[in-house]
Amino acid sequence: DLVGNFNQKRISGILKTPIVKDKLYLSASILHDARNGYYTNDYDNSTYDNQRQNIGMIQLKYLLGKNWSMQADAKSYLGLNDGAFPLNGDYTTAISTNPFHLTQNQVTMMHDKTNNASFIIQHKGEKANFSLQSSYQNNFRYYENTLDADFSAYEIIGIYNNYGKSFNNVNAVINELKFQSANKKDKKLEWSTGIYQFTNSSPTKQATVFGKDAGLFGVPDKNFSLISYNLGKNFGMAAYAHATYHLTDKLSIQTGIRLDEEQKKLNVKSEYEKKPYPPFTILSDTSGKTRYNALSPKVGINFEATEHQFLYFTFSRGFRAGGISNISSDPSQLPLSSYLPEFSNMFELGWKGTNKVKSLQYSFAAFYNHVSNIQTPFLILPDGITITKNAGILNSKGMEWEFKSKPFKGLTLQYNGGITNAKYQKFTSVINGMQMSLDNNKQIFTPSHNQFFSSTYEMKIKGLETWANFQYILTGKQFFDITNVIEQKTYGLMHAQVGMKFKKFNIYIWGRNLTDKKYLAYGYDFGAVHLGNPRTIGLGISCKIL
């Protein structure tokens, strides 16, 4: 299916077939994906971040009778990463000095196993449609041995969490019941309503391991571990309704409302362990719980100026539940500290349209979003866990646009773009033991602009279909830390693909990041960064057997 540099290999297969004619249908697919790491570990001159992934999916769909159907889906994923979290410890030299090289002496394999299962029953009636959906998800992620947390050739700090399936095993169950109006033309009122429920269980156990060289970080002890237990359980429900009423053939109004209720509970405990002696308790079993609710409205107005022109304005209030912070090995980070819900007020004005022959499609939108108690993640070292804090007030405004054109047969052009100005109106945080004001700082992981251009040309050569696609993605300046010190300036990436379609198979060559641009993909407050993927090229073949 695909081969490329860095020893990339991808093989996939899809099967679709009826089992019982006009009644029962089967769809199944498998995928194996593997590559060597982009990084070199100078500690032993080995490749780092070698990855393998296996995915299997199966679907059964049964048509019960007139307008009734049932569908069952199952998906399994296994990811293996030999050298997880390839980070350069110093953002100032990650690109300029020996990029894609690191030095780590504690290398381990990360196992990431995810299983999903869902069941849906649907009915399409003359006046209303009905659907009931239930799903289950399980994720089990752990490191075989100790993971390097000091990003050096010394044995200072590591992370270990291989304590069996009773821990680091997340389970979630989701149920939704939905009713909506039937799909009929020329009706005045369109509506939908439903209820949604979820439960989540996330028991974690993780040790911060201080090795023989812990003294280099000023730790007075060595060869010991601080073990943290965080046993979380969440429950939530929501009821929602939405309606669109057509006042005239051109003018309609929409309104909606959602009521959320969430409950969260967290049990924490910590231990000190120095082998071969048994661990002893530092913090005994302690629990905290909290609950949040919110009423979130939405209103809007739509106007069809012409058959091909559509204008709209919407206001919506958003809600993200609060929670409780985990325990870590850092005594300055108090466990069971609650953070507040996040609320947002979003305004959007937009215009969509096409020309008469529909060879040109376009849309424009302007937005303003005011967020209070904005939740911001912070990575806690050396544990490598993320806690959430309320950062204050954020204002975000910007514009988005999209064009898609087919100027002549065979050629398709697409151009999407947007600009965003997201600033903290009010933001204070404790940094290095001091309270600092970060008012007017930019929101992290938010580029100032994004632009995407794609050109695809299709033609026949001696009766064979061929295509060529070129893409250019421009990403604006962004910051990766709340102090706005670690930044990535504007950069562009070029991708391309050229292929030919035969009777039974397709063959194509592809390339991503063709200019081998070096850039920061993400970073952390403490200075470590991860580089974006280098140039990758390869050959792909797809074959239709039946």
C-alpha positions, 0 to 999 in steps of 0.5 A: 500500500505504501513505502517511504523513507525512514523505512515507512511501511503501510498496508491496509485492506477493506472488505465490503459485502452483503451477507443477506441480500438487502438485509445484512451488510458487512464492512471490515478493514485492517491497517498496519503502519510502521516507521523508524523514528525521525530522531537519533539518540546520540547516547547509543547512536540508535533511532528514537521514536520508532513507531508501529500501529495496528488498527482493525475495524468491523461493522454490521448493518441490519435493515429491520424493515421499512425505515428501521435499521441497526448498526454495530461497530467495533474498532481496536487499536494497538500502538507501540512507540520505542522512544516516546516523547522525543523532546529537545531539552533546550528550545533555543538550540533545537533547530540551530544545533543538530536538529532531530538529535537527542541524548537519553539513557532511559529508553522504553517502549510505550504501549497504547491500546484502545478498544471501541464498540458502539451500537445504533438503532435508527428509525426514519418516520413520516413526521420524525426520526429517532436514534439511540446510540450507546458506545464504550471506549477503553484505553490502556497506556503504559511504559514497559520500563522507566521513561527518561524525564531529564532528557539527558545521558544521566540517570536523574529522573524517570517515570514508571507506570507499568503496574498492571491493568488495574491502573492507567486503564481508562473506561468510558460509556456514552449513551444518547437518545435523539429525536428530530423532524423528518427531512421534508421540503417546504416545512416551516419548522425543523427541530431536534431534541435529545438527552446525553449521558456519560460515565468515565473511570480513570485510575492512574498509578505513576512513580517518579523515579529519582536515580543515582544522579538525582543530586545533579538536580539538588535532590538530597536522596537517590535511588528512590521513587515517589508514587502517586495514585489518582483514581478519578470517576466522572458522571455527566448528563445533558438535555438539549433542543434546537429549532429552526423556524422559517418566517418566509422563503428567505428568512429563518430564525434558529434557537437552541438550549442545552442543560449540562450537569457533571459530577467529578470525584477524585481519590489521591494517595502518595507513597515513598519507595526505596527498594528493596524495602516496601513503600510507606505512605506520605499522604493517606487516601484523600478524596474530593468531589465537585459538581457543575451545571450550566444552561447554554443558549443559542440564537441565530438568524439566517437570510437567503439573499438570492438562490445562491447567497446565504447570510447568517448571524449566531450567538452561542454560549459555551460551557466546559465543566470544572474539575479537580487537580491530580496529586504529583511529586511536586509539594508546591502543587496542592492535590484536589485543588478544584478549577472552575467551569469555563464559559464562553460567549461566541458571536459569528457573522457569515456569508456563503455563496456560489455562482450560478453554474456552481463552479465557484464556492465561497464563504466568509465569517467573522467571529468574536469569543469572550471566555471567562475562567479559561482553563489552561493545561500546565505540565508538571515536572518531573512527573509528566502529568498535566494539571488544569488551572483557570487562567483568567479572561480571554478575548479572541477575534478573527476572520475565516474564508474559503474558496473552491473553484473549478475554472476548467475541466480537470482543475480544482483549486481550493484556498482556505484561510483565517486570522486570529487575535487571541489575548488574555485580557486578565491573567495571573500565574505563579512562576518560579514562586512569584505571582506574575501578571500576564495580561495581554499575552497571546493564547498558547498554541494559537497561530496568528493566521492559517492558510491552505492552498490546494491545486489538483489537476486530473486528465487522461493519458492514453486512456489512463486517468492521472492526477497531480496534487500540490498543497501549501500550508502556511502557519502563523506565529504562535507561542507554546508557553504562557510567558510568550517566550517559546515561539515559532515564527511563521512557516510554510510546508509544501506537499505533493502527490502524482498518480495514475489509475489503471483498471485494477489498481492505482499507483502514486508517489507522494512527498510531505514537507518537500523543502525539509523545513525545520520548525517547532511543532509544540513545546512546554513551559519548562523549555523542551520542544518537539520538532515538526516532521522532516521531509518524507517521500514514498510510493503508494499502490492500491488494488481492487481485488473483487 
